[in-house]
Amino acid sequence: MHRGRVTDARRTDVVLLLVALVWGSSYLSAQTAVGALPVLLVLFARYALAALPCLGLVAAQGGLRGWTRDEVRAGLPLGVTQAAVLVVETYGVAHTTAANAGLIISLTIVLTPLLDRTGRRGGPPPAFFAAAGVCVLAVALLMSGNGFHAPRLGDLLMLAAACVRAVHVALVGRLTAGRAIRPLHLTTLQTLVGTALFLAPAARDLPVLARADAATWTQLVYLALFCSVFAFLAQTWAVQRTSASRASLLLGTEPVWAAAVGIALGGEHLTPLTALGAALMVSGTYWGQAVERAHRTAAATEATEATEATESAISSRTTDTARAFAPAMSPERTGEDAPCPTPTPTSI
């Protein structure tokens, strides 16, 4: 029995690491695809190819009869913000290295808690800002390359993409909190929104897509089916079988995989400064994640304790009031001589 649980845990860990690897490799795939096709055409193809299997999965669940109002209200704006993220991100990866793209975009991890106030009071603790400072220093080193100079356009775009993605993630929390939203239906709606948004600007280049070679189509299919559909399904399956902390730890290896894939398959090189920046970025994001998670857990515990204390106080007041209103029962007056009890008040 114990061995079975260990095997299941390892299988879950492998799936989460595979998701992180797939996401990390997406930057090199996107860079390769936009080297052969216009950016907006790549995005249209990625969304359209992802929408088809998503619709198939929804249909298999009998869900094509319609989306709920909450799903539509969340899916439409989130589809727009997600498309904005991918526009800036894809243009960025076209003008920088895949390693830098994956590392800089991970800045989202420390930017999101600064924007997301769902279920929390006050801002992050001071240690979180220290972790964010480490990440900012890491970005500066990653942008420096062989030495300090004006940042490249691609690095600046990836920095902007991290900011836009943080807004998107915070918006996801705000629009889905407390609502009965099916993740697959929400994702499918976002892919449909993205397909619709990129159809018009990509329409004139569709003949180019039809003439694309097998290598380019392989990258497009990989981006759509593996980096989008598979990653979503695998992540959803895995996070239900492990703790949030462990899932975050394993998924947080995405920038490491991005750098590894860029170096191993893309022929990229890390200078001493960029290697230091990569190490600081990974360390800073993990530190920031740990601080934010501990802060969120402590806040939730305090809120629970406060609620329990309030309920206890109300219960105590109700009991005291009930006793005050209850008639005095004299031990000498029992049986027929005892007064008829007055109903105990149920409210104050």
LOGUBA-602796 format. One record per residue (C-alpha): residue number from 1; x, y, z. Coordinates in pm, whole numbers, plus 50000, padded with zeros to 5 digits. Layout:
REM LOGUBA-602796
num NUM	px X	py Y	pz Z
...
REM end
This chain:
REM LOGUBA-602796
num 1	px 50000	py 50000	pz 50000
num 2	px 50277	py 50240	pz 50100
num 3	px 50477	py 50148	pz 49790
num 4	px 50170	py 50222	pz 49576
num 5	px 50134	py 50570	pz 49728
num 6	px 50502	py 50641	pz 49664
num 7	px 50467	py 50527	pz 49303
num 8	px 50162	py 50750	pz 49254
num 9	px 50345	py 51046	pz 49406
num 10	px 50644	py 50992	pz 49179
num 11	px 50416	py 50963	pz 48877
num 12	px 50252	py 51293	pz 48969
num 13	px 50592	py 51458	pz 49013
num 14	px 50703	py 51331	pz 48672
num 15	px 50389	py 51469	pz 48508
num 16	px 50439	py 51812	pz 48665
num 17	px 50805	py 51816	pz 48564
num 18	px 50700	py 51718	pz 48212
num 19	px 50456	py 52011	pz 48204
num 20	px 50735	py 52245	pz 48317
num 21	px 50965	py 52099	pz 48050
num 22	px 50703	py 52144	pz 47778
num 23	px 50637	py 52502	pz 47882
num 24	px 51009	py 52573	pz 47903
num 25	px 51064	py 52435	pz 47553
num 26	px 50779	py 52646	pz 47411
num 27	px 51005	py 52953	pz 47383
num 28	px 51246	py 52784	pz 47144
num 29	px 50954	py 52638	pz 46946
num 30	px 50789	py 52979	pz 46918
num 31	px 51121	py 53135	pz 46819
num 32	px 51165	py 52875	pz 46546
num 33	px 50808	py 52918	pz 46420
num 34	px 50826	py 53298	pz 46396
num 35	px 51150	py 53260	pz 46206
num 36	px 50947	py 53106	pz 45924
num 37	px 50607	py 53273	pz 45959
num 38	px 50470	py 53614	pz 46066
num 39	px 50403	py 53640	pz 46440
num 40	px 50028	py 53697	pz 46409
num 41	px 49993	py 53401	pz 46174
num 42	px 50176	py 53179	pz 46422
num 43	px 49942	py 53293	pz 46698
num 44	px 49631	py 53230	pz 46488
num 45	px 49751	py 52881	pz 46399
num 46	px 49843	py 52807	pz 46761
num 47	px 49500	py 52914	pz 46888
num 48	px 49303	py 52743	pz 46610
num 49	px 49491	py 52415	pz 46643
num 50	px 49437	py 52423	pz 47021
num 51	px 49068	py 52511	pz 46993
num 52	px 48981	py 52203	pz 46787
num 53	px 49081	py 51935	pz 47042
num 54	px 48943	py 52149	pz 47326
num 55	px 48605	py 52159	pz 47153
num 56	px 48629	py 51784	pz 47101
num 57	px 48692	py 51726	pz 47471
num 58	px 48404	py 51953	pz 47569
num 59	px 48177	py 51769	pz 47325
num 60	px 48287	py 51434	pz 47469
num 61	px 48171	py 51557	pz 47810
num 62	px 47837	py 51662	pz 47664
num 63	px 47916	py 52027	pz 47726
num 64	px 47855	py 52177	pz 47383
num 65	px 47500	py 52268	pz 47487
num 66	px 47640	py 52589	pz 47623
num 67	px 47861	py 52774	pz 47866
num 68	px 47731	py 52917	pz 48190
num 69	px 47697	py 53291	pz 48238
num 70	px 47990	py 53294	pz 48481
num 71	px 48209	py 53108	pz 48231
num 72	px 48126	py 53354	pz 47954
num 73	px 48178	py 53657	pz 48179
num 74	px 48519	py 53525	pz 48279
num 75	px 48622	py 53364	pz 47952
num 76	px 48573	py 53661	pz 47721
num 77	px 48796	py 53913	pz 47904
num 78	px 49047	py 53644	pz 47998
num 79	px 49065	py 53539	pz 47635
num 80	px 49156	py 53896	pz 47543
num 81	px 49421	py 53932	pz 47816
num 82	px 49570	py 53593	pz 47735
num 83	px 49596	py 53693	pz 47369
num 84	px 49768	py 54015	pz 47474
num 85	px 50021	py 53813	pz 47675
num 86	px 50102	py 53588	pz 47380
num 87	px 50134	py 53879	pz 47137
num 88	px 50394	py 54059	pz 47347
num 89	px 50563	py 53733	pz 47448
num 90	px 50592	py 53599	pz 47092
num 91	px 50726	py 53926	pz 46953
num 92	px 50970	py 53927	pz 47244
num 93	px 51101	py 53575	pz 47188
num 94	px 51159	py 53665	pz 46824
num 95	px 51414	py 53928	pz 46933
num 96	px 51595	py 53757	pz 47222
num 97	px 51721	py 53415	pz 47321
num 98	px 51484	py 53138	pz 47425
num 99	px 51674	py 53110	pz 47755
num 100	px 51632	py 53479	pz 47835
num 101	px 51266	py 53467	pz 47735
num 102	px 51189	py 53181	pz 47972
num 103	px 51385	py 53335	pz 48258
num 104	px 51252	py 53690	pz 48229
num 105	px 50889	py 53580	pz 48193
num 106	px 50919	py 53398	pz 48528
num 107	px 50921	py 53745	pz 48685
num 108	px 50542	py 53700	pz 48668
num 109	px 50570	py 53488	pz 48984
num 110	px 50673	py 53786	pz 49196
num 111	px 50467	py 54045	pz 49009
num 112	px 50132	py 53869	pz 49045
num 113	px 50103	py 53888	pz 49428
num 114	px 50158	py 54265	pz 49403
num 115	px 49842	py 54289	pz 49191
num 116	px 49628	py 54010	pz 49332
num 117	px 49435	py 54102	pz 49646
num 118	px 49178	py 53823	pz 49623
num 119	px 49102	py 53697	pz 49972
num 120	px 49386	py 53892	pz 50136
num 121	px 49429	py 54210	pz 50333
num 122	px 49729	py 54435	pz 50312
num 123	px 50035	py 54388	pz 50097
num 124	px 50305	py 54123	pz 50090
num 125	px 50560	py 54113	pz 50377
num 126	px 50899	py 54290	pz 50348
num 127	px 51077	py 53964	pz 50266
num 128	px 50869	py 53936	pz 49951
num 129	px 50998	py 54272	pz 49826
num 130	px 51353	py 54154	pz 49898
num 131	px 51289	py 53850	pz 49677
num 132	px 51143	py 54077	pz 49409
num 133	px 51458	py 54289	pz 49429
num 134	px 51669	py 53980	pz 49364
num 135	px 51457	py 53908	pz 49055
num 136	px 51496	py 54265	pz 48928
num 137	px 51874	py 54233	pz 48965
num 138	px 51853	py 53902	pz 48779
num 139	px 51668	py 54068	pz 48490
num 140	px 51938	py 54336	pz 48470
num 141	px 52209	py 54068	pz 48449
num 142	px 52016	py 53869	pz 48189
num 143	px 51976	py 54179	pz 47976
num 144	px 52345	py 54263	pz 48007
num 145	px 52469	py 53971	pz 47798
num 146	px 52846	py 54008	pz 47767
num 147	px 52846	py 54336	pz 47959
num 148	px 52624	py 54620	pz 48068
num 149	px 52468	py 54795	pz 47771
num 150	px 52133	py 54913	pz 47644
num 151	px 51880	py 54628	pz 47678
num 152	px 51769	py 54442	pz 47369
num 153	px 51420	py 54496	pz 47232
num 154	px 51330	py 54132	pz 47291
num 155	px 51429	py 54146	pz 47658
num 156	px 51219	py 54460	pz 47709
num 157	px 50924	py 54293	pz 47538
num 158	px 50959	py 53986	pz 47761
num 159	px 50966	py 54215	pz 48063
num 160	px 50646	py 54377	pz 47936
num 161	px 50499	py 54031	pz 47875
num 162	px 50572	py 53937	pz 48237
num 163	px 50381	py 54245	pz 48353
num 164	px 50085	py 54172	pz 48124
num 165	px 50083	py 53808	pz 48230
num 166	px 50077	py 53912	pz 48595
num 167	px 49768	py 54124	pz 48521
num 168	px 49612	py 53826	pz 48343
num 169	px 49682	py 53586	pz 48631
num 170	px 49546	py 53834	pz 48887
num 171	px 49237	py 53878	pz 48671
num 172	px 49189	py 53501	pz 48656
num 173	px 49172	py 53493	pz 49034
num 174	px 48934	py 53786	pz 49051
num 175	px 48693	py 53662	pz 48784
num 176	px 48681	py 53297	pz 48890
num 177	px 48685	py 53325	pz 49271
num 178	px 48368	py 53186	pz 49427
num 179	px 48215	py 53090	pz 49092
num 180	px 48130	py 52748	pz 48953
num 181	px 48354	py 52754	pz 48645
num 182	px 48467	py 52441	pz 48462
num 183	px 48839	py 52476	pz 48377
num 184	px 48814	py 52295	pz 48043
num 185	px 48521	py 52511	pz 47931
num 186	px 48704	py 52826	pz 48037
num 187	px 49017	py 52724	pz 47848
num 188	px 48815	py 52632	pz 47538
num 189	px 48642	py 52969	pz 47540
num 190	px 48978	py 53145	pz 47566
num 191	px 49112	py 52953	pz 47266
num 192	px 48802	py 53049	pz 47065
num 193	px 48844	py 53415	pz 47162
num 194	px 49211	py 53406	pz 47060
num 195	px 49128	py 53239	pz 46729
num 196	px 48870	py 53507	pz 46653
num 197	px 49105	py 53791	pz 46752
num 198	px 49392	py 53674	pz 46531
num 199	px 49186	py 53561	pz 46232
num 200	px 49148	py 53904	pz 46071
num 201	px 49511	py 54025	pz 46107
num 202	px 49642	py 53684	pz 45992
num 203	px 49394	py 53634	pz 45706
num 204	px 49612	py 53780	pz 45432
num 205	px 49900	py 53548	pz 45525
num 206	px 49695	py 53226	pz 45532
num 207	px 49836	py 53117	pz 45191
num 208	px 50182	py 53135	pz 45350
num 209	px 50063	py 52900	pz 45623
num 210	px 49938	py 52654	pz 45363
num 211	px 50284	py 52649	pz 45203
num 212	px 50473	py 52605	pz 45530
num 213	px 50710	py 52310	pz 45543
num 214	px 50680	py 52008	pz 45770
num 215	px 50928	py 52143	pz 46025
num 216	px 50724	py 52462	pz 46073
num 217	px 50399	py 52268	pz 46106
num 218	px 50566	py 52045	pz 46362
num 219	px 50648	py 52350	pz 46574
num 220	px 50291	py 52483	pz 46540
num 221	px 50135	py 52150	pz 46635
num 222	px 50375	py 52118	pz 46928
num 223	px 50285	py 52466	pz 47054
num 224	px 49912	py 52400	pz 47021
num 225	px 49873	py 52040	pz 47130
num 226	px 50158	py 51993	pz 47375
num 227	px 50226	py 52341	pz 47518
num 228	px 49856	py 52427	pz 47541
num 229	px 49616	py 52130	pz 47544
num 230	px 49839	py 51859	pz 47692
num 231	px 49995	py 52094	pz 47949
num 232	px 49652	py 52209	pz 48065
num 233	px 49510	py 51858	pz 48100
num 234	px 49824	py 51718	pz 48264
num 235	px 49848	py 52007	pz 48508
num 236	px 49480	py 51976	pz 48600
num 237	px 49523	py 51601	pz 48659
num 238	px 49841	py 51638	pz 48863
num 239	px 49748	py 51928	pz 49091
num 240	px 49449	py 51726	pz 49216
num 241	px 49690	py 51458	pz 49338
num 242	px 49955	py 51663	pz 49517
num 243	px 49992	py 51965	pz 49741
num 244	px 49988	py 52320	pz 49606
num 245	px 50337	py 52376	pz 49745
num 246	px 50483	py 52075	pz 49567
num 247	px 50306	py 52162	pz 49242
num 248	px 50442	py 52518	pz 49255
num 249	px 50791	py 52388	pz 49329
num 250	px 50792	py 52153	pz 49029
num 251	px 50617	py 52387	pz 48785
num 252	px 50857	py 52660	pz 48894
num 253	px 51138	py 52475	pz 48716
num 254	px 51003	py 52608	pz 48383
num 255	px 51275	py 52878	pz 48344
num 256	px 51543	py 52617	pz 48414
num 257	px 51408	py 52401	pz 48132
num 258	px 51382	py 52706	pz 47905
num 259	px 51751	py 52778	pz 47955
num 260	px 51847	py 52410	pz 47920
num 261	px 51650	py 52366	pz 47596
num 262	px 51785	py 52692	pz 47454
num 263	px 52143	py 52584	pz 47522
num 264	px 52110	py 52216	pz 47429
num 265	px 51887	py 52244	pz 47121
num 266	px 51907	py 52610	pz 47022
num 267	px 52283	py 52647	pz 47038
num 268	px 52257	py 52940	pz 47281
num 269	px 52530	py 53031	pz 47527
num 270	px 52516	py 53178	pz 47876
num 271	px 52787	py 53428	pz 47963
num 272	px 52905	py 53446	pz 48326
num 273	px 52676	py 53746	pz 48383
num 274	px 52370	py 53582	pz 48231
num 275	px 52443	py 53257	pz 48416
num 276	px 52450	py 53455	pz 48741
num 277	px 52128	py 53626	pz 48638
num 278	px 51966	py 53289	pz 48567
num 279	px 52066	py 53157	pz 48910
num 280	px 51939	py 53471	pz 49083
num 281	px 51610	py 53461	pz 48890
num 282	px 51538	py 53101	pz 48986
num 283	px 51639	py 53165	pz 49348
num 284	px 51442	py 53489	pz 49370
num 285	px 51123	py 53342	pz 49226
num 286	px 51137	py 53039	pz 49456
num 287	px 51204	py 53265	pz 49754
num 288	px 50919	py 53497	pz 49658
num 289	px 50685	py 53202	pz 49609
num 290	px 50770	py 53060	pz 49950
num 291	px 50724	py 53395	pz 50127
num 292	px 50394	py 53468	pz 49951
num 293	px 50260	py 53120	pz 50020
num 294	px 50352	py 53141	pz 50390
num 295	px 50196	py 53488	pz 50413
num 296	px 49875	py 53368	pz 50244
num 297	px 49854	py 53063	pz 50470
num 298	px 49906	py 53273	pz 50783
num 299	px 49641	py 53522	pz 50671
num 300	px 49394	py 53240	pz 50604
num 301	px 49465	py 53089	pz 50947
num 302	px 49412	py 53425	pz 51119
num 303	px 49086	py 53476	pz 50932
num 304	px 48964	py 53131	pz 51034
num 305	px 49058	py 53187	pz 51397
num 306	px 48886	py 53527	pz 51396
num 307	px 48570	py 53374	pz 51252
num 308	px 48572	py 53095	pz 51510
num 309	px 48625	py 53348	pz 51791
num 310	px 48334	py 53560	pz 51667
num 311	px 48106	py 53258	pz 51641
num 312	px 48210	py 53148	pz 51990
num 313	px 48136	py 53494	pz 52132
num 314	px 47795	py 53503	pz 51967
num 315	px 47718	py 53154	pz 52096
num 316	px 47823	py 53256	pz 52447
num 317	px 47606	py 53569	pz 52437
num 318	px 47311	py 53365	pz 52313
num 319	px 47352	py 53115	pz 52597
num 320	px 47384	py 53389	pz 52861
num 321	px 47077	py 53568	pz 52729
num 322	px 46879	py 53245	pz 52723
num 323	px 46967	py 53186	pz 53085
num 324	px 46866	py 53541	pz 53177
num 325	px 46525	py 53499	pz 53017
num 326	px 46466	py 53147	pz 53153
num 327	px 46229	py 53126	pz 53458
num 328	px 46376	py 53042	pz 53796
num 329	px 46290	py 52688	pz 53898
num 330	px 46268	py 52649	pz 54274
num 331	px 46374	py 52306	pz 54395
num 332	px 46091	py 52310	pz 54648
num 333	px 45823	py 52365	pz 54380
num 334	px 45804	py 52055	pz 54169
num 335	px 45535	py 51861	pz 53997
num 336	px 45201	py 52038	pz 53974
num 337	px 45318	py 52329	pz 54193
num 338	px 45600	py 52420	pz 53954
num 339	px 45532	py 52716	pz 53724
num 340	px 45483	py 52649	pz 53353
num 341	px 45816	py 52701	pz 53177
num 342	px 45842	py 53000	pz 52951
num 343	px 45981	py 52921	pz 52602
num 344	px 46350	py 53004	pz 52580
num 345	px 46419	py 53296	pz 52340
num 346	px 46594	py 53183	pz 52022
num 347	px 46736	py 53525	pz 51936
num 348	px 46870	py 53827	pz 52117
REM end
